[in-house]
Amino acid sequence: MKNPPPRICPGFTLLELLVALSLFSVALLLVYSGLFSAARSWESGERQISSNEVQRLQLGFLQRLLRETIPLTLYDGRENRILFHGDEQYLRFIAPLPSHRGGDWAYLITLQTGPGTTGEDLLLYYERIQENLDIEAAPVEDAADVILVENIEDLAFSYYGDPNESGHPDWQAQWSQPDRLPTLVRVEISLKDNETHPLPVIARLRGSPVRGQLQQVLYNSNSETGRNTGQDAIPQNQE
């Protein structure tokens, strides 16, 4: 009896190996692409969270600063007016600063846009109160500045109150009433490369001094009182 011929196990052909390697490469590429996209999304999310947190802190500081607006009256013997002036793109008022920025009493604060590294920035200028200050002028050349918000597309200030005493307060594009502050100040900021709505900041101001409160007064060198020290003006308390 003859032995049967040995069974030969069929192997893989070269073509089959190439097809298998190609499929394996495609699978690895898909897995790598998925992991890379997930890592990019994670990093983008972390950057957005960090950016939002910075913006939240900056806008919170701006809101607190506006809330601390001091209704300081300039007395020059002719026209007494509260030192506050604002329009849609520009705001100047009196407020205290944090201790690391001065904080000894109060400064003349200016908020306006200015050129930054990648576009317009919201800048805060602060300077000591002088006897000859002009609330409607630009900041002095040596005024210290701080960047509050970077890369701004648009900025708009508005003021809620009743400047004409009509009994119907509303939002105003400009506020220059000499005898009182607006009730609210709103700041709307649109950022570049940001499709969300403008970042709103609304702050309620202290308002004008009322009867029975101590009124903070700044005496100008042109006043009839003759208070002129030649140094930084010192606010006086007057009932």
Residue pairs with C-beta under 8 A, 6 or more apart in sequence:
12 20
55 149
55 199
58 148
58 149
59 149
59 189
59 199
59 201
61 148
62 111
62 148
62 187
62 201
62 203
63 201
63 202
63 203
64 203
65 95
65 109
65 124
66 93
66 95
66 185
66 187
66 201
66 203
66 205
67 203
67 204
67 205
67 206
68 95
68 96
68 206
69 84
69 93
69 94
69 95
69 181
69 185
69 205
69 206
70 93
70 94
70 95
70 96
70 106
70 206
70 216
71 82
71 84
71 180
71 181
71 206
71 207
71 208
71 209
71 216
72 82
72 83
72 94
72 106
72 129
72 216
72 217
72 218
72 235
73 80
73 81
73 82
73 83
73 209
73 215
73 216
73 217
73 218
74 80
74 81
74 82
74 83
74 133
74 135
74 217
74 218
74 220
75 217
75 218
75 219
75 220
75 223
75 225
76 219
76 220
76 222
76 223
77 220
77 222
77 223
77 224
77 225
78 222
79 178
80 178
80 179
81 135
81 178
81 179
82 177
82 178
82 179
82 180
82 181
82 208
83 92
83 93
83 94
83 108
83 133
83 135
83 218
84 92
84 93
84 94
84 135
84 175
84 181
85 91
85 92
85 93
85 135
85 136
85 175
85 176
86 92
86 93
86 157
86 159
86 174
86 175
86 176
86 185
87 157
87 173
87 174
87 175
88 156
88 157
88 158
88 173
88 174
89 112
89 113
89 155
89 156
89 157
90 110
90 111
90 112
90 157
91 110
91 111
91 112
91 157
91 185
92 108
92 109
92 110
92 111
92 135
92 136
93 108
93 109
94 106
94 107
94 108
94 109
94 129
95 106
95 107
95 109
96 103
96 105
96 106
96 107
97 103
97 106
97 107
97 109
97 126
101 126
101 144
101 146
102 126
105 235
106 129
106 235
107 126
107 127
107 128
107 129
108 126
108 127
108 128
108 129
108 133
108 135
109 124
109 125
109 126
110 124
110 125
110 126
110 127
110 138
110 139
110 143
111 122
111 123
111 124
111 125
111 148
111 157
111 187
112 122
112 123
112 125
113 120
113 121
113 122
113 123
113 152
113 155
114 120
114 121
114 123
114 145
115 121
116 147
116 150
116 151
117 150
118 150
118 151
118 192
119 150
119 151
119 152
119 153
119 192
120 151
120 152
120 153
120 155
121 147
121 148
121 149
121 150
121 151
121 152
122 147
122 148
122 149
122 150
122 152
122 155
122 189
123 145
123 146
123 147
123 148
124 145
124 146
124 147
124 148
125 139
125 143
125 144
125 145
126 143
126 144
126 145
126 146
127 139
127 140
127 142
127 143
127 144
128 232
129 218
129 232
129 233
129 235
130 232
130 233
131 218
131 219
131 220
131 221
131 228
131 229
131 233
132 220
132 221
136 176
139 145
149 189
149 191
149 199
151 191
151 192
151 193
152 189
152 190
152 191
152 192
153 190
153 191
153 192
153 194
154 188
154 189
154 190
154 198
155 187
155 188
155 189
155 190
156 187
156 188
156 198
157 185
157 186
157 187
158 171
158 172
158 173
158 185
158 186
158 188
159 171
159 172
159 173
159 174
159 175
159 182
159 184
159 185
159 186
160 169
160 170
160 171
160 172
160 182
160 183
160 184
160 185
160 186
161 169
161 172
161 175
161 177
161 180
161 181
161 182
161 183
161 184
162 168
162 169
162 170
163 172
163 175
163 177
169 183
171 186
172 182
175 182
179 208
180 207
180 208
181 205
181 206
181 207
181 208
182 205
183 204
183 205
183 207
184 202
184 203
184 204
184 205
185 202
185 203
185 205
186 200
186 201
186 202
187 200
187 201
187 202
188 198
188 199
188 200
188 201
189 198
189 199
189 201
190 198
190 199
191 199
209 215
209 216
214 237
214 238
214 239
215 237
215 238
215 239
216 235
216 236
216 237
217 235
217 236
217 237
217 238
218 233
218 235
218 236
219 225
219 227
219 233
219 236
221 227
221 228
